[in-house]
Amino acid sequence: MDALKITLQILLGITSLLLTLLILLHKGRGGGMSDMFGGGMTTSLGSSGVAEKNLNRFTVILGLTWGAVIVALGLIMRFGAEA
């Protein structure tokens, strides 16, 4: 049980970092925090439509994976001590 817990914790760390990077790669949709980092420029320097869709897909899949790891770790911590 400890090996599974450690593996999930490592997976959580990796997915957290990757999710943060993927979110920062998204194109800004207007004002706000994205303007601070240069995301407010309206030139065609951003990614193309296909690349943006793929980035969205990867972000959603990684977010769902991150959520599943959180739930699994919570269940192990809650019910793993009783076994």
DRENVOPA-577768 format. One record per residue: residue number from 0; z, x, y of N, C-alpha, C, CB in turn. Coordinates in steps of 0.05 Angstrom, whole numbers. Glycine has a CB too. Layout:
BEGIN
- nr; nw; nu; nv; caw; cau; cav; cw; cu; cv; cbw; cbu; cbv
- NUM; Z; X; Y; Z; X; Y; Z; X; Y; Z; X; Y
...
//
This chain:
BEGIN
- nr; nw; nu; nv; caw; cau; cav; cw; cu; cv; cbw; cbu; cbv
- 0; 0; 17; -24; 0; 0; 0; 0; 17; 25; 24; -19; 0
- 1; 13; 40; 24; 14; 58; 47; -13; 70; 53; 34; 81; 43
- 2; -29; 76; 32; -56; 87; 37; -73; 67; 51; -68; 96; 10
- 3; -71; 41; 43; -87; 20; 56; -79; 17; 85; -84; -6; 41
- 4; -53; 18; 90; -43; 15; 117; -52; 38; 135; -12; 15; 117
- 5; -52; 62; 125; -61; 86; 140; -91; 84; 145; -54; 112; 125
- 6; -106; 76; 124; -135; 73; 128; -142; 52; 149; -148; 65; 101
- 7; -127; 30; 149; -132; 9; 169; -124; 18; 197; -117; -16; 162
- 8; -103; 34; 199; -95; 45; 225; -116; 64; 236; -68; 58; 223
- 9; -127; 81; 219; -148; 99; 227; -173; 83; 235; -155; 119; 205
- 10; -180; 63; 219; -203; 46; 226; -199; 32; 252; -208; 26; 204
- 11; -174; 23; 257; -168; 10; 283; -172; 29; 306; -139; 0; 283
- 12; -163; 54; 303; -167; 73; 325; -196; 79; 331; -153; 99; 318
- 13; -212; 82; 309; -240; 87; 313; -255; 64; 325; -253; 94; 286
- 14; -249; 40; 315; -263; 16; 326; -254; 11; 355; -257; -9; 309
- 15; -229; 17; 361; -220; 13; 389; -236; 31; 408; -190; 19; 391
- 16; -239; 56; 401; -254; 75; 418; -283; 67; 420; -251; 103; 407
- 17; -295; 60; 398; -323; 52; 398; -328; 27; 414; -334; 49; 370
- 18; -309; 8; 411; -312; -17; 426; -310; -13; 456; -290; -37; 416
- 19; -292; 5; 464; -289; 12; 492; -315; 24; 503; -265; 31; 496
- 20; -326; 43; 487; -351; 55; 496; -374; 35; 498; -358; 78; 477
- 21; -376; 18; 478; -398; -2; 478; -395; -21; 501; -399; -17; 452
- 22; -371; -29; 508; -367; -48; 530; -374; -34; 556; -337; -57; 531
- 23; -368; -8; 559; -375; 6; 584; -405; 11; 586; -360; 33; 584
- 24; -419; 10; 564; -448; 14; 565; -463; -11; 575; -458; 22; 538
- 25; -450; -34; 574; -464; -59; 583; -471; -58; 612; -446; -83; 577
- 26; -493; -71; 618; -503; -72; 645; -486; -92; 661; -533; -81; 646
- 27; -479; -84; 686; -464; -102; 703; -479; -127; 710; -455; -87; 728
- 28; -466; -149; 713; -479; -175; 719; -475; -183; 748; -469; -196; 700
- 29; -466; -165; 764; -461; -173; 792; -439; -156; 804; -455; -203; 795
- 30; -425; -168; 823; -403; -154; 836; -379; -149; 818; -394; -168; 860
- 31; -360; -137; 828; -335; -132; 812; -333; -102; 805; -336; -148; 787
- 32; -319; -98; 783; -313; -70; 775; -338; -54; 768; -295; -71; 750
- 33; -360; -67; 759; -384; -53; 752; -397; -39; 776; -404; -71; 738
- 34; -393; -50; 800; -404; -38; 824; -391; -11; 830; -401; -56; 848
- 35; -366; -8; 822; -352; 17; 827; -364; 40; 812; -323; 14; 819
- 36; -376; 34; 788; -387; 55; 772; -417; 57; 773; -379; 51; 743
- 37; -429; 45; 794; -458; 46; 797; -472; 24; 783; -468; 72; 788
- 38; -459; 4; 772; -472; -17; 757; -484; -38; 775; -452; -31; 739
- 39; -480; -37; 801; -490; -57; 819; -518; -51; 829; -472; -59; 843
- 40; -531; -29; 820; -558; -23; 829; -577; -42; 815; -565; 6; 822
- 41; -596; -52; 830; -615; -72; 820; -642; -59; 812; -620; -93; 840
- 42; -643; -33; 808; -667; -20; 800; -671; -23; 770; -668; 10; 808
- 43; -693; -14; 759; -698; -17; 731; -687; 7; 715; -729; -19; 726
- 44; -665; 18; 723; -653; 41; 709; -638; 31; 684; -635; 56; 727
- 45; -633; 6; 682; -617; -5; 660; -634; -5; 634; -608; -33; 666
- 46; -621; -14; 613; -635; -15; 587; -654; -38; 586; -614; -17; 564
- 47; -673; -36; 568; -692; -58; 565; -680; -82; 551; -717; -48; 549
- 48; -695; -104; 550; -684; -128; 538; -676; -125; 509; -704; -150; 541
- 49; -693; -111; 493; -687; -108; 465; -662; -90; 461; -711; -95; 450
- 50; -660; -69; 477; -637; -51; 474; -612; -66; 482; -641; -26; 492
- 51; -614; -83; 503; -590; -98; 512; -581; -118; 490; -596; -113; 538
- 52; -601; -131; 477; -594; -149; 455; -581; -135; 432; -619; -164; 446
- 53; -592; -111; 425; -580; -96; 403; -552; -86; 411; -597; -71; 397
- 54; -548; -78; 435; -521; -70; 445; -502; -94; 443; -523; -60; 474
- 55; -511; -117; 450; -494; -141; 448; -487; -147; 419; -508; -166; 460
- 56; -506; -144; 401; -501; -149; 372; -480; -129; 361; -527; -147; 356
- 57; -484; -103; 368; -466; -83; 358; -438; -88; 369; -476; -55; 366
- 58; -436; -96; 394; -410; -101; 407; -396; -124; 393; -414; -106; 437
- 59; -411; -146; 388; -399; -169; 375; -390; -162; 347; -419; -192; 374
- 60; -406; -148; 331; -399; -141; 304; -375; -123; 304; -423; -127; 290
- 61; -374; -103; 322; -351; -85; 324; -326; -100; 333; -357; -62; 342
- 62; -329; -119; 351; -306; -135; 360; -295; -152; 338; -314; -152; 383
- 63; -312; -164; 321; -303; -179; 298; -289; -161; 278; -326; -194; 285
- 64; -300; -138; 274; -288; -118; 255; -260; -110; 266; -305; -94; 252
- 65; -259; -105; 292; -233; -97; 304; -212; -119; 301; -237; -91; 334
- 66; -221; -144; 305; -203; -167; 302; -193; -170; 273; -216; -192; 311
- 67; -212; -166; 254; -204; -169; 225; -184; -147; 217; -229; -167; 208
- 68; -188; -123; 228; -169; -101; 222; -142; -107; 234; -180; -74; 233
- 69; -141; -119; 258; -115; -126; 270; -101; -147; 253; -120; -137; 298
- 70; -116; -167; 244; -104; -188; 227; -94; -176; 201; -124; -211; 222
- 71; -110; -159; 188; -103; -147; 163; -78; -130; 166; -126; -130; 151
- 72; -76; -114; 187; -52; -98; 191; -28; -115; 196; -57; -79; 215
- 73; -32; -137; 211; -9; -155; 216; 1; -168; 190; -18; -177; 235
- 74; -18; -176; 173; -10; -188; 147; 4; -167; 129; -34; -199; 133
- 75; -6; -143; 129; 7; -122; 113; 35; -116; 123; -10; -96; 113
- 76; 38; -114; 149; 64; -108; 160; 84; -131; 156; 62; -102; 190
- 77; 73; -156; 156; 90; -179; 153; 98; -183; 124; 77; -204; 163
- 78; 79; -182; 106; 84; -189; 78; 85; -164; 59; 63; -208; 68
- 79; 77; -141; 69; 76; -117; 52; 103; -106; 46; 60; -96; 66
- 80; 123; -110; 63; 150; -100; 58; 164; -115; 35; 166; -101; 83
- 81; 156; -140; 30; 169; -156; 10; 160; -148; -18; 164; -185; 15
- 82; 136; -137; -21; 125; -130; -47; 137; -104; -58; 95; -128; -46
//
